Amino acid sequence: MSDNKQKQGQDRKLVAGGEKYEVAYFAKKHGLELKDAKRIIEAHGPDRDAADKAANRFKH
């Protein structure tokens, strides 16, 4: 089943680390390589806020 982009709420607060397009978007958003983005998502789970904060720390 594909992700419903029209659906707002809890789903948008999560990062689907198993979906290539989600990892690619996360990497592009933060200026990371795919391997680094995937590592951050795996380390912090699907919580988008925690992953975003970790990516910002990773860049600096």
PDB file of N, CA, C and O in Angstrom, chain B, residues numbered from 101:
ATOM      1  N   MET B 101       0.834  -1.157   0.000  1.00  0.00           N
ATOM      2  CA  MET B 101       0.000   0.000   0.000  1.00  0.00           C
ATOM      3  C   MET B 101       0.890   1.235   0.000  1.00  0.00           C
ATOM      4  O   MET B 101       1.856   1.303   0.760  1.00  0.00           O
ATOM      5  N   SER B 102       0.578   2.197  -0.833  1.00  0.00           N
ATOM      6  CA  SER B 102       1.392   3.403  -0.896  1.00  0.00           C
ATOM      7  C   SER B 102       0.977   4.398   0.175  1.00  0.00           C
ATOM      8  O   SER B 102      -0.129   4.341   0.712  1.00  0.00           O
ATOM      9  N   ASP B 103       1.883   5.301   0.467  1.00  0.00           N
ATOM     10  CA  ASP B 103       1.650   6.321   1.478  1.00  0.00           C
ATOM     11  C   ASP B 103       0.667   7.345   0.931  1.00  0.00           C
ATOM     12  O   ASP B 103       0.880   7.877  -0.158  1.00  0.00           O
ATOM     13  N   ASN B 104      -0.401   7.629   1.661  1.00  0.00           N
ATOM     14  CA  ASN B 104      -1.400   8.595   1.241  1.00  0.00           C
ATOM     15  C   ASN B 104      -0.915   9.991   1.598  1.00  0.00           C
ATOM     16  O   ASN B 104      -0.911  10.360   2.773  1.00  0.00           O
ATOM     17  N   LYS B 105      -0.503  10.780   0.595  1.00  0.00           N
ATOM     18  CA  LYS B 105       0.037  12.112   0.832  1.00  0.00           C
ATOM     19  C   LYS B 105      -1.041  13.095   1.293  1.00  0.00           C
ATOM     20  O   LYS B 105      -0.717  14.127   1.880  1.00  0.00           O
ATOM     21  N   GLN B 106      -2.305  12.792   1.039  1.00  0.00           N
ATOM     22  CA  GLN B 106      -3.399  13.657   1.455  1.00  0.00           C
ATOM     23  C   GLN B 106      -3.714  13.500   2.939  1.00  0.00           C
ATOM     24  O   GLN B 106      -4.340  14.372   3.542  1.00  0.00           O
ATOM     25  N   LYS B 107      -3.286  12.407   3.516  1.00  0.00           N
ATOM     26  CA  LYS B 107      -3.578  12.107   4.910  1.00  0.00           C
ATOM     27  C   LYS B 107      -2.634  12.888   5.817  1.00  0.00           C
ATOM     28  O   LYS B 107      -1.419  12.697   5.761  1.00  0.00           O
ATOM     29  N   GLN B 108      -3.173  13.743   6.629  1.00  0.00           N
ATOM     30  CA  GLN B 108      -2.372  14.533   7.559  1.00  0.00           C
ATOM     31  C   GLN B 108      -2.487  13.916   8.945  1.00  0.00           C
ATOM     32  O   GLN B 108      -3.473  13.248   9.257  1.00  0.00           O
ATOM     33  N   GLY B 109      -1.511  14.135   9.746  1.00  0.00           N
ATOM     34  CA  GLY B 109      -1.586  13.628  11.105  1.00  0.00           C
ATOM     35  C   GLY B 109      -0.358  12.844  11.492  1.00  0.00           C
ATOM     36  O   GLY B 109       0.758  13.187  11.104  1.00  0.00           O
ATOM     37  N   GLN B 110      -0.562  11.805  12.246  1.00  0.00           N
ATOM     38  CA  GLN B 110       0.521  11.026  12.843  1.00  0.00           C
ATOM     39  C   GLN B 110       1.511  10.494  11.809  1.00  0.00           C
ATOM     40  O   GLN B 110       2.712  10.467  12.079  1.00  0.00           O
ATOM     41  N   ASP B 111       1.051  10.078  10.656  1.00  0.00           N
ATOM     42  CA  ASP B 111       1.931   9.483   9.649  1.00  0.00           C
ATOM     43  C   ASP B 111       3.025  10.443   9.197  1.00  0.00           C
ATOM     44  O   ASP B 111       4.137  10.001   8.908  1.00  0.00           O
ATOM     45  N   ARG B 112       2.748  11.730   9.126  1.00  0.00           N
ATOM     46  CA  ARG B 112       3.731  12.700   8.662  1.00  0.00           C
ATOM     47  C   ARG B 112       4.798  12.971   9.715  1.00  0.00           C
ATOM     48  O   ARG B 112       5.812  13.601   9.414  1.00  0.00           O
ATOM     49  N   LYS B 113       4.588  12.509  10.938  1.00  0.00           N
ATOM     50  CA  LYS B 113       5.576  12.681  11.998  1.00  0.00           C
ATOM     51  C   LYS B 113       6.593  11.551  12.000  1.00  0.00           C
ATOM     52  O   LYS B 113       7.514  11.533  12.816  1.00  0.00           O
ATOM     53  N   LEU B 114       6.420  10.601  11.076  1.00  0.00           N
ATOM     54  CA  LEU B 114       7.284   9.422  11.034  1.00  0.00           C
ATOM     55  C   LEU B 114       8.094   9.391   9.749  1.00  0.00           C
ATOM     56  O   LEU B 114       7.659   9.895   8.714  1.00  0.00           O
ATOM     57  N   VAL B 115       9.267   8.800   9.828  1.00  0.00           N
ATOM     58  CA  VAL B 115      10.107   8.564   8.654  1.00  0.00           C
ATOM     59  C   VAL B 115      10.062   7.069   8.374  1.00  0.00           C
ATOM     60  O   VAL B 115      10.402   6.260   9.237  1.00  0.00           O
ATOM     61  N   ALA B 116       9.646   6.710   7.180  1.00  0.00           N
ATOM     62  CA  ALA B 116       9.611   5.305   6.793  1.00  0.00           C
ATOM     63  C   ALA B 116      10.988   4.935   6.257  1.00  0.00           C
ATOM     64  O   ALA B 116      11.256   5.082   5.065  1.00  0.00           O
ATOM     65  N   GLY B 117      11.848   4.460   7.128  1.00  0.00           N
ATOM     66  CA  GLY B 117      13.221   4.137   6.743  1.00  0.00           C
ATOM     67  C   GLY B 117      13.336   3.027   5.724  1.00  0.00           C
ATOM     68  O   GLY B 117      14.369   2.895   5.068  1.00  0.00           O
ATOM     69  N   GLY B 118      12.294   2.224   5.578  1.00  0.00           N
ATOM     70  CA  GLY B 118      12.305   1.141   4.607  1.00  0.00           C
ATOM     71  C   GLY B 118      11.911   1.580   3.203  1.00  0.00           C
ATOM     72  O   GLY B 118      12.018   0.807   2.250  1.00  0.00           O
ATOM     73  N   GLU B 119      11.457   2.815   3.080  1.00  0.00           N
ATOM     74  CA  GLU B 119      11.049   3.343   1.769  1.00  0.00           C
ATOM     75  C   GLU B 119      12.184   4.179   1.189  1.00  0.00           C
ATOM     76  O   GLU B 119      12.619   5.157   1.798  1.00  0.00           O
ATOM     77  N   LYS B 120      12.660   3.788   0.007  1.00  0.00           N
ATOM     78  CA  LYS B 120      13.799   4.475  -0.614  1.00  0.00           C
ATOM     79  C   LYS B 120      13.532   5.956  -0.833  1.00  0.00           C
ATOM     80  O   LYS B 120      14.420   6.785  -0.633  1.00  0.00           O
ATOM     81  N   TYR B 121      12.300   6.298  -1.245  1.00  0.00           N
ATOM     82  CA  TYR B 121      12.005   7.699  -1.515  1.00  0.00           C
ATOM     83  C   TYR B 121      12.023   8.529  -0.234  1.00  0.00           C
ATOM     84  O   TYR B 121      12.385   9.705  -0.273  1.00  0.00           O
ATOM     85  N   GLU B 122      11.644   7.947   0.886  1.00  0.00           N
ATOM     86  CA  GLU B 122      11.673   8.669   2.170  1.00  0.00           C
ATOM     87  C   GLU B 122      13.117   8.941   2.587  1.00  0.00           C
ATOM     88  O   GLU B 122      13.446  10.041   3.031  1.00  0.00           O
ATOM     89  N   VAL B 123      13.962   7.943   2.444  1.00  0.00           N
ATOM     90  CA  VAL B 123      15.378   8.104   2.804  1.00  0.00           C
ATOM     91  C   VAL B 123      16.034   9.122   1.875  1.00  0.00           C
ATOM     92  O   VAL B 123      16.813   9.965   2.320  1.00  0.00           O
ATOM     93  N   ALA B 124      15.713   9.041   0.575  1.00  0.00           N
ATOM     94  CA  ALA B 124      16.282   9.983  -0.391  1.00  0.00           C
ATOM     95  C   ALA B 124      15.834  11.409  -0.091  1.00  0.00           C
ATOM     96  O   ALA B 124      16.635  12.340  -0.175  1.00  0.00           O
ATOM     97  N   TYR B 125      14.566  11.587   0.255  1.00  0.00           N
ATOM     98  CA  TYR B 125      14.062  12.917   0.606  1.00  0.00           C
ATOM     99  C   TYR B 125      14.763  13.441   1.853  1.00  0.00           C
ATOM    100  O   TYR B 125      15.179  14.599   1.897  1.00  0.00           O
ATOM    101  N   PHE B 126      14.893  12.593   2.859  1.00  0.00           N
ATOM    102  CA  PHE B 126      15.549  12.975   4.111  1.00  0.00           C
ATOM    103  C   PHE B 126      16.993  13.388   3.846  1.00  0.00           C
ATOM    104  O   PHE B 126      17.462  14.393   4.380  1.00  0.00           O
ATOM    105  N   ALA B 127      17.693  12.617   3.024  1.00  0.00           N
ATOM    106  CA  ALA B 127      19.087  12.913   2.695  1.00  0.00           C
ATOM    107  C   ALA B 127      19.200  14.254   1.967  1.00  0.00           C
ATOM    108  O   ALA B 127      20.056  15.074   2.299  1.00  0.00           O
ATOM    109  N   LYS B 128      18.344  14.473   0.984  1.00  0.00           N
ATOM    110  CA  LYS B 128      18.372  15.720   0.221  1.00  0.00           C
ATOM    111  C   LYS B 128      18.024  16.907   1.108  1.00  0.00           C
ATOM    112  O   LYS B 128      18.663  17.956   1.022  1.00  0.00           O
ATOM    113  N   LYS B 129      17.029  16.749   1.948  1.00  0.00           N
ATOM    114  CA  LYS B 129      16.585  17.815   2.842  1.00  0.00           C
ATOM    115  C   LYS B 129      17.723  18.291   3.746  1.00  0.00           C
ATOM    116  O   LYS B 129      17.846  19.485   4.021  1.00  0.00           O
ATOM    117  N   HIS B 130      18.544  17.362   4.200  1.00  0.00           N
ATOM    118  CA  HIS B 130      19.603  17.699   5.141  1.00  0.00           C
ATOM    119  C   HIS B 130      20.988  17.756   4.492  1.00  0.00           C
ATOM    120  O   HIS B 130      21.973  17.999   5.188  1.00  0.00           O
ATOM    121  N   GLY B 131      21.086  17.541   3.197  1.00  0.00           N
ATOM    122  CA  GLY B 131      22.372  17.597   2.512  1.00  0.00           C
ATOM    123  C   GLY B 131      23.299  16.466   2.910  1.00  0.00           C
ATOM    124  O   GLY B 131      24.507  16.663   3.045  1.00  0.00           O
ATOM    125  N   LEU B 132      22.738  15.279   3.097  1.00  0.00           N
ATOM    126  CA  LEU B 132      23.504  14.111   3.531  1.00  0.00           C
ATOM    127  C   LEU B 132      23.639  13.099   2.408  1.00  0.00           C
ATOM    128  O   LEU B 132      22.880  13.127   1.439  1.00  0.00           O
ATOM    129  N   GLU B 133      24.597  12.217   2.541  1.00  0.00           N
ATOM    130  CA  GLU B 133      24.682  11.067   1.652  1.00  0.00           C
ATOM    131  C   GLU B 133      23.629  10.063   2.098  1.00  0.00           C
ATOM    132  O   GLU B 133      23.234  10.048   3.264  1.00  0.00           O
ATOM    133  N   LEU B 134      23.175   9.226   1.171  1.00  0.00           N
ATOM    134  CA  LEU B 134      22.127   8.247   1.492  1.00  0.00           C
ATOM    135  C   LEU B 134      22.510   7.337   2.650  1.00  0.00           C
ATOM    136  O   LEU B 134      21.688   7.042   3.518  1.00  0.00           O
ATOM    137  N   LYS B 135      23.762   6.894   2.658  1.00  0.00           N
ATOM    138  CA  LYS B 135      24.185   5.976   3.729  1.00  0.00           C
ATOM    139  C   LYS B 135      24.115   6.648   5.092  1.00  0.00           C
ATOM    140  O   LYS B 135      23.751   6.010   6.080  1.00  0.00           O
ATOM    141  N   ASP B 136      24.460   7.926   5.156  1.00  0.00           N
ATOM    142  CA  ASP B 136      24.398   8.650   6.425  1.00  0.00           C
ATOM    143  C   ASP B 136      22.946   8.888   6.856  1.00  0.00           C
ATOM    144  O   ASP B 136      22.613   8.769   8.035  1.00  0.00           O
ATOM    145  N   ALA B 137      22.098   9.221   5.898  1.00  0.00           N
ATOM    146  CA  ALA B 137      20.681   9.428   6.201  1.00  0.00           C
ATOM    147  C   ALA B 137      20.056   8.142   6.727  1.00  0.00           C
ATOM    148  O   ALA B 137      19.313   8.163   7.708  1.00  0.00           O
ATOM    149  N   LYS B 138      20.356   7.032   6.077  1.00  0.00           N
ATOM    150  CA  LYS B 138      19.802   5.756   6.514  1.00  0.00           C
ATOM    151  C   LYS B 138      20.306   5.392   7.914  1.00  0.00           C
ATOM    152  O   LYS B 138      19.544   4.886   8.738  1.00  0.00           O
ATOM    153  N   ARG B 139      21.557   5.643   8.172  1.00  0.00           N
ATOM    154  CA  ARG B 139      22.132   5.353   9.489  1.00  0.00           C
ATOM    155  C   ARG B 139      21.445   6.182  10.582  1.00  0.00           C
ATOM    156  O   ARG B 139      21.167   5.668  11.666  1.00  0.00           O
ATOM    157  N   ILE B 140      21.176   7.441  10.304  1.00  0.00           N
ATOM    158  CA  ILE B 140      20.501   8.305  11.271  1.00  0.00           C
ATOM    159  C   ILE B 140      19.082   7.818  11.525  1.00  0.00           C
ATOM    160  O   ILE B 140      18.641   7.754  12.672  1.00  0.00           O
ATOM    161  N   ILE B 141      18.368   7.476  10.461  1.00  0.00           N
ATOM    162  CA  ILE B 141      16.986   6.997  10.606  1.00  0.00           C
ATOM    163  C   ILE B 141      16.957   5.694  11.393  1.00  0.00           C
ATOM    164  O   ILE B 141      16.094   5.505  12.250  1.00  0.00           O
ATOM    165  N   GLU B 142      17.888   4.800  11.109  1.00  0.00           N
ATOM    166  CA  GLU B 142      17.937   3.530  11.838  1.00  0.00           C
ATOM    167  C   GLU B 142      18.265   3.753  13.313  1.00  0.00           C
ATOM    168  O   GLU B 142      17.721   3.067  14.178  1.00  0.00           O
ATOM    169  N   ALA B 143      19.145   4.703  13.604  1.00  0.00           N
ATOM    170  CA  ALA B 143      19.559   4.951  14.986  1.00  0.00           C
ATOM    171  C   ALA B 143      18.464   5.617  15.807  1.00  0.00           C
ATOM    172  O   ALA B 143      18.360   5.375  17.009  1.00  0.00           O
ATOM    173  N   HIS B 144      17.650   6.447  15.177  1.00  0.00           N
ATOM    174  CA  HIS B 144      16.656   7.232  15.912  1.00  0.00           C
ATOM    175  C   HIS B 144      15.232   6.760  15.674  1.00  0.00           C
ATOM    176  O   HIS B 144      14.284   7.377  16.158  1.00  0.00           O
ATOM    177  N   GLY B 145      15.075   5.683  14.940  1.00  0.00           N
ATOM    178  CA  GLY B 145      13.740   5.149  14.707  1.00  0.00           C
ATOM    179  C   GLY B 145      12.927   6.051  13.791  1.00  0.00           C
ATOM    180  O   GLY B 145      13.476   6.952  13.157  1.00  0.00           O
ATOM    181  N   PRO B 146      11.644   5.817  13.720  1.00  0.00           N
ATOM    182  CA  PRO B 146      10.811   6.540  12.768  1.00  0.00           C
ATOM    183  C   PRO B 146      10.399   7.944  13.221  1.00  0.00           C
ATOM    184  O   PRO B 146       9.664   8.621  12.503  1.00  0.00           O
ATOM    185  N   ASP B 147      10.849   8.392  14.383  1.00  0.00           N
ATOM    186  CA  ASP B 147      10.486   9.717  14.884  1.00  0.00           C
ATOM    187  C   ASP B 147      11.182  10.794  14.049  1.00  0.00           C
ATOM    188  O   ASP B 147      12.395  10.978  14.148  1.00  0.00           O
ATOM    189  N   ARG B 148      10.405  11.499  13.229  1.00  0.00           N
ATOM    190  CA  ARG B 148      10.963  12.495  12.309  1.00  0.00           C
ATOM    191  C   ARG B 148      11.672  13.628  13.060  1.00  0.00           C
ATOM    192  O   ARG B 148      12.736  14.073  12.629  1.00  0.00           O
ATOM    193  N   ASP B 149      11.109  14.095  14.161  1.00  0.00           N
ATOM    194  CA  ASP B 149      11.735  15.181  14.914  1.00  0.00           C
ATOM    195  C   ASP B 149      13.112  14.774  15.442  1.00  0.00           C
ATOM    196  O   ASP B 149      14.074  15.533  15.325  1.00  0.00           O
ATOM    197  N   ALA B 150      13.203  13.588  16.016  1.00  0.00           N
ATOM    198  CA  ALA B 150      14.483  13.111  16.544  1.00  0.00           C
ATOM    199  C   ALA B 150      15.496  12.928  15.418  1.00  0.00           C
ATOM    200  O   ALA B 150      16.668  13.268  15.579  1.00  0.00           O
ATOM    201  N   ALA B 151      15.057  12.397  14.288  1.00  0.00           N
ATOM    202  CA  ALA B 151      15.957  12.189  13.156  1.00  0.00           C
ATOM    203  C   ALA B 151      16.418  13.535  12.582  1.00  0.00           C
ATOM    204  O   ALA B 151      17.585  13.687  12.222  1.00  0.00           O
ATOM    205  N   ASP B 152      15.500  14.512  12.496  1.00  0.00           N
ATOM    206  CA  ASP B 152      15.877  15.841  12.002  1.00  0.00           C
ATOM    207  C   ASP B 152      16.923  16.485  12.911  1.00  0.00           C
ATOM    208  O   ASP B 152      17.898  17.060  12.426  1.00  0.00           O
ATOM    209  N   LYS B 153      16.726  16.391  14.217  1.00  0.00           N
ATOM    210  CA  LYS B 153      17.684  16.969  15.158  1.00  0.00           C
ATOM    211  C   LYS B 153      19.044  16.284  15.040  1.00  0.00           C
ATOM    212  O   LYS B 153      20.083  16.944  15.083  1.00  0.00           O
ATOM    213  N   ALA B 154      19.033  14.968  14.892  1.00  0.00           N
ATOM    214  CA  ALA B 154      20.296  14.227  14.744  1.00  0.00           C
ATOM    215  C   ALA B 154      20.991  14.612  13.450  1.00  0.00           C
ATOM    216  O   ALA B 154      22.215  14.741  13.420  1.00  0.00           O
ATOM    217  N   ALA B 155      20.227  14.796  12.383  1.00  0.00           N
ATOM    218  CA  ALA B 155      20.831  15.185  11.103  1.00  0.00           C
ATOM    219  C   ALA B 155      21.460  16.578  11.209  1.00  0.00           C
ATOM    220  O   ALA B 155      22.530  16.823  10.651  1.00  0.00           O
ATOM    221  N   ASN B 156      20.805  17.470  11.912  1.00  0.00           N
ATOM    222  CA  ASN B 156      21.369  18.814  12.085  1.00  0.00           C
ATOM    223  C   ASN B 156      22.655  18.763  12.904  1.00  0.00           C
ATOM    224  O   ASN B 156      23.602  19.491  12.609  1.00  0.00           O
ATOM    225  N   ARG B 157      22.699  17.923  13.914  1.00  0.00           N
ATOM    226  CA  ARG B 157      23.934  17.759  14.700  1.00  0.00           C
ATOM    227  C   ARG B 157      25.025  17.105  13.857  1.00  0.00           C
ATOM    228  O   ARG B 157      26.201  17.448  13.982  1.00  0.00           O
ATOM    229  N   PHE B 158      24.640  16.172  13.006  1.00  0.00           N
ATOM    230  CA  PHE B 158      25.598  15.457  12.157  1.00  0.00           C
ATOM    231  C   PHE B 158      26.298  16.415  11.186  1.00  0.00           C
ATOM    232  O   PHE B 158      27.493  16.277  10.926  1.00  0.00           O
ATOM    233  N   LYS B 159      25.567  17.360  10.666  1.00  0.00           N
ATOM    234  CA  LYS B 159      26.116  18.303   9.682  1.00  0.00           C
ATOM    235  C   LYS B 159      27.122  19.254  10.306  1.00  0.00           C
ATOM    236  O   LYS B 159      28.037  19.717   9.625  1.00  0.00           O
ATOM    237  N   HIS B 160      26.969  19.550  11.582  1.00  0.00           N
ATOM    238  CA  HIS B 160      27.835  20.551  12.233  1.00  0.00           C
ATOM    239  C   HIS B 160      28.963  19.895  12.898  1.00  0.00           C
ATOM    240  O   HIS B 160      29.800  20.567  13.500  1.00  0.00           O
TER     241      HIS B 160
END
